[in-house]
Amino acid sequence: MIERKERKEKIGLVSSASMDKSIVVTVERRVQHPMYGKFVKKSSKFIAHDEGNTCNVGDKVSIMETRPMSKKKCWRLIKIIEKAK
């Protein structure tokens, strides 16, 4: 029997929720500069599927990798960790 690989999970902030059943999640990470050694913030944006349109801008969410749902959307919302204040 063939086993599937472990799916990637990421935690980030919702930066846009204006699309229908889709959200844009910004994930920040700290990377050390190769020459100077200073830590620099880098961010990536992921478009994720939100079936119930439950997220708002500023929510902290967890997303998981899934099959491609459209040209750019291959992540889905797992849960809302913290609602925006």
C-alpha positions in Angstrom: 0.0 0.0 0.0 1.3 3.4 -0.9 1.4 6.0 1.9 1.0 9.7 1.3 3.6 12.2 2.4 2.9 14.4 5.4 1.0 17.5 4.4 2.6 20.9 5.2 0.9 23.2 7.8 1.5 26.9 8.3 0.2 29.5 10.7 -0.3 33.1 9.6 -2.5 36.2 9.6 -5.4 36.8 7.2 -4.5 39.8 5.1 -7.6 39.7 2.8 -11.0 38.1 3.0 -12.8 39.9 0.1 -13.0 36.9 -2.2 -15.8 34.3 -2.0 -14.7 31.2 -0.2 -11.1 32.3 -0.3 -8.7 34.1 2.0 -5.1 35.4 1.6 -2.9 34.3 4.5 0.5 36.1 5.1 3.1 33.9 6.8 6.1 35.6 8.3 9.4 33.9 9.0 12.8 35.0 10.4 15.8 34.2 8.3 19.4 34.8 9.2 21.4 36.9 6.6 24.1 34.7 5.2 26.9 37.3 5.4 26.0 39.7 8.2 24.2 37.3 10.5 21.3 39.7 11.2 17.8 38.2 11.4 15.5 39.5 8.7 11.7 39.1 8.4 10.5 37.5 5.2 6.8 37.0 4.4 4.9 34.8 1.9 1.3 35.0 0.8 -0.9 31.9 0.4 -4.4 31.8 -1.0 -6.4 29.3 1.0 -9.9 27.9 0.7 -12.4 29.0 3.4 -15.6 27.0 2.8 -17.9 28.9 5.2 -16.5 32.5 4.7 -15.8 32.5 8.5 -12.5 34.4 8.5 -12.0 38.2 8.7 -8.9 40.4 8.2 -6.5 40.1 11.1 -7.5 36.6 12.3 -4.6 34.2 13.1 -5.3 30.9 11.2 -3.8 27.5 10.5 -3.7 26.3 6.9 -2.9 23.0 5.3 -1.6 22.0 1.9 -4.2 20.3 -0.3 -4.9 19.4 -3.9 -5.1 22.4 -6.4 -8.5 24.0 -6.3 -7.7 26.7 -8.8 -4.7 28.2 -10.5 -3.2 29.7 -7.3 -5.3 28.1 -4.5 -3.7 24.9 -3.1 -4.2 25.5 0.6 -7.2 25.1 2.9 -8.2 26.5 6.2 -8.0 24.1 9.1 -9.0 26.3 12.1 -9.1 29.9 13.3 -6.6 30.1 16.2 -7.4 33.7 17.3 -10.1 36.1 16.1 -9.1 39.7 15.3 -9.8 42.2 18.1 
